[in-house]
Amino acid sequence: MLSASLVRVAVDVDTNMDAVKKVTFLAGYYKSLDVLKIYRFPEQLPVDTIGIAEKSPYEVLWDISGIPDQDQYRLSFGFAVEYKDGATFTKDMQYGVAKEQFYIIDRNPVLKGITLNSLFMEPAPVVDGALNEWRTCDSAVFHNNDNTITIWSAWDQQRLFFAARVLDDTLVALPHRDFSVSRSGEQFLRNFLWDGVEFDFDFNNNHSEFKDSGDAEICIGVDSSFVGRKDYVVNGGNIERFGAGIAYCVQRMSEGYCVEVAVPWKDAGVRPNNGKTIGFDVINKDRDDTAGYALFSSWSGVQSFNSDNPSEWGNLKLTGNKKPFKALPVASIALCFLLAAVLLVLWRKKPATAPAGNMPATAFSQRGSDEDRIRMIREYIEAHYMTEEFNLKQAADHFKMNYSYFSTLFKDLLGQTFPDYINKKRIEKAKGLLRTTNASITQIALDLGFKTPSYFNKIFKDLEGVTPSDYRGSGIQG
């Protein structure tokens, strides 16, 4: 690489230079930033001619400013030599088994440097998919397409635990279970192309640009399909099964699914202790139909075609023991009740607050009645629901509430999940625009905050039973 946007590619032609007519340079790589397509090996990647050299030195300059970073499994090179007598020599796309034969494009040696704290927990969480133990733990949230993903972690001396809740209104499962892994890597699981969660580990915490024997991944599908593997490019390019002792559970719910995982420290080859840090990332795959492709997003923010580059992952830090609850003496309990009574009297003597109509967002979780809360939620949604970035986390932050608690409260107050409510409101608005304007369906979809017209079409048909174009053509009123 000569710069962040320019690569020099050269080949030595060991022959009489006068006999060579030209050398054609080829490159196989992924072009899209956000869609995982199904390619088994680099010879099936999109291959482009990146230049032609007709005289020595046989080299070309390749402009890579328009393509995303590529990890060790995405980028490959080849060339073809054409001689003046008509003979040709072709070197297949170079994708070998030794480390020096792999190529990467990495313009972000460290991406964000984010860290998720893993809390020591006794007793250990129960791996049942219910998430009961996680409600009070620290969490991290990221988004993928129309999905919202919340993750937690905990540990004890025997195992490392993870939980993930995925809010996803369309679940598409793996249609078959091909879990075989051969030494040559000719077959391996493709469930990362369907709805599910992947956990990536850099147990040595060296954040190398190439995977090594300390790196591993586990993929869990919404249908409870599972694979754990280590695949790295040193020492012959091994692919090994990982996590024979892993326990996991997937629970579907009305608005998505939950995953819980327990990884034995013995499998990880790590001795746990307070302050220990390992490289870590979580990936969500969202597939909304069986014919399309899975949309990809990660907690670390790494691009989809650079996800096997541990140098850009985040970190998981083991934090200290969670101290057990100790019962208070009776005298202390009595004193607490006395203080609470005094505070209650003082609170009742406070001057009257502003009318409910002027209630600030902070009062939403402190003193608002259910009627006030419903009104405030509806007013806030009315002002923001047509923006693409509007989501549950944004609303929870506005009302100064925990994300998980606000999600549950919303459903209790309005009788439906937040995504369902927003989708119904957007579709009602869309119906009016389809009846009264000549705006294109694409424009209506984007104006109402849908990320893609295809997703707008899907939600519209799910709710109304017809596509937007059929609805407009039928002249349906209401």
QUITAFEN-V384014 format. One record per helix or strand of 2 or more residues. SS is the DSSP state (h for helix, s for strand). FROM is the first residue (numbers start at 1). TO is the last residue. Records with the same first field share a line. If there is no record, write none. Layout:
SS: FROM-TO  FROM-TO
This chain:
s: 6-10  20-28  35-36  47-53  59-63  70-83  88-94  103-105  115-120  140-144  147-155  159-167  196-202  215-221  226-231  239-241  247-253  256-264  277-286  294-298  314-319
h: 17-19  42-44  99-101  132-134  191-193  265-268  304-306  310-312  330-348  356-358  361-365  370-384  392-398  403-414  418-436  441-447  453-464  468-474
